[in-house]
């Protein structure tokens, strides 16, 4: 069975800019999709990509042949998700023992939560290729999201700020139940006012989380909990407890 642990490299400004350019939108639109699709980081604390395993897709892809014996991972109806995080990998790995390819296609991956079965529209030759990219970095996750949006004909809706039209295509016909379009509008208005995350601070928060510190969220804002986590890390490696987030700190955190 493949390993899902990679470097967990946080997104860069280059990744954001390339994504915006590929879709022909600005950074606020990109950040809006990210904020609605994935809370915080594209990785779990153990550096595996965030996923959600969909049992109804696995059932469809395997013609329901595992529905009776393995209902936890194969059912014609959505649901049965259980807790987020590591539990989703338990479900994925159980499904992989039954049909690896179908299992990889039945999970949504990374920052953009791209379904594995959409690997072609995301620019890959197979679901495994998509997953390999998702493991590599958040920038690769963003690239897959951009390719998926453009190749699936959703880019114009995002450019036009047609939030309902974009939500219907990206999230599905039941998007209104989760106020998906309203959330997109909310975040776009927020980010358009210049409140986009600081990527250096966000990277520090990501790496602090990997190391077991609690920065109080991954939002690119250096609040008291982030500063406290930085100082705790600095104390742990014998550095002055300044709380400053700079290139030297990121180098130490990522090493």
Secondary structure, DSSP 8 states (H G I E B T S, - for coil): ----B---B---HHHHHHHHHHHT--HHHHHHHHHHH-SS-SB-TTSBB-EEE-HHHHHHHTTTTTTTT-TTT--SSS----SSTHHHHHHHHHHHHH-HHHHHHTEEETTTTEEGGGTTTTT-SSHHHHHHHHHHBHHHHHHHHHHHHHHTT-HHHHHTT-HHHHHHHHH-TTGGGGTHHHHHHHHHHHHHTT----HHHHHHHHHHHHTT---S-SSS---HHHHHHHHHHHHHTT-------SHHHHHHHH-
